[in-house]
Amino acid sequence: MLFALLLSFNLTAQQETNTPGFTSVTNLTPLPIVRHTADKPQSKVWSYAGKHWAVLPDNTGTHIWRLDSITWTNVLTISSSTSTRADCKVVGDVVHILLFRGTSAAYLLSAEFVPETKTYKLWSQRAEKAELLLDPVAETATLDIDGKGRMWVAYDAESDVKVQWSDPPYAVWNAPVTVASGIKEDDICTVIALPGKIGVFWSNQVTQRFGFKTHTDGAAPTSWSADEVPASQSAFNVGKGMADDHLNLVAAKDGTLYCAVKTSFDKQGYPMLGLLVRRPSGTWDDMYQVSDTEGTRPVVILNEVIGKLKVIYTAGSFGGEILYRVSPTSHISFSSPLTLIGGAYNYATSVKASYSSEVVILASTSSEAVGVLATDPSPVKDELLGNIYVYPNPISSTGIVSFALPEGGEYRILLYNSNGDKIKGLEGEGVAVAGELYTTQINCAHLASGLYIVRLQTSKGTKHFKLILDK
């Protein structure tokens, strides 16, 4: 009886999460701008307090925009410059915005949310902009914040990959540290936070490889790992090789890193767009093919709640439709291309963090930003226990139980084997606030492959889920 109940629930969950593509796509009102939504590693969009936000320049300056229904509202001017390319990082109610201008001078602006008016104001801890002096030939720059609160900015110099760092309130920036050398002037890089580390990923068209190094939180700023040379086993001697200067990254909560890249193989049957995946252990999978026939300027977005990722890209080299392909995170295999934005646009951009239900994706011409509000399948809903996911399923080592309870109160999460024996050491418990999303990690790395049962217990009832461990 218990197994039948589990099987019934699991099939329902699969029907929800295996729906191809977004469940709905709503076109947004175009926004007049004076600068493309570039650049590829950057993120100009975020979600907070039930609203979607973006940083874009128009002919009067650079502004924070709030999405109201399908129309963008200017809520705060953060710079008089009309030539900025922004990268945004959200920490609680504060958004930190790197304004890169393609010159040696870049600026950091920070703004805090004002709940009474649902707007932003300049950050009370540093209302002034902070200046960063970058290499004057840098093509792009990005920012992220490590687990110790230290902010890092990565950028490409003429032949080097460099980072600068600053501690709160990020007013004073330290001298650059060279992370890698020997790249082409056309190559680019990006920075991303992982559990306990900050990572820098870059293209190197000289060696025809991509590069990646990590820095442990709290270590000396000059102390970096050796180059991991991501997925070098997939670097075929075809065309101009594996690397091209198109890349975008997103990290899962467990530290799994997903890197959407364009290659220079330029031959049908070999990936034109690929996905490189770094596991929490530090190993890289073989490259996954996203497309072998079309696409450029890919960005990757992640919905951990349903265990799916999407690679969004421009169809043609000089613009075109904005397409996307979908893959589960449990077994990466991409769908056929789906149209997201019709017409002739370029430079897709979206959120830096993973999302849970809906997401904004933008693209542009040089004079107009267009976009969509896209939604994913809804969670399986229990009348007493609310919205619940177990993902990915099957898992290879680590899974996550994600839930939002309609009423607050204590909860417990337990794991049992197929014989009904409780697995000790994997219990989770706490007190949930009504409506808030909670995630609990289940580490099964030391367990044998097979069928397991996850049990979520609250004062309102108990729910069981079948979990397959397939190593």
Summary of the structure (lengths in Angstrom):
residues: 471
radius of gyration: 22.2
end to end distance: 27.4
largest distance: 68.0
contacts: 1631
relative contact order: 0.12
helix: 4%
strand: 52%
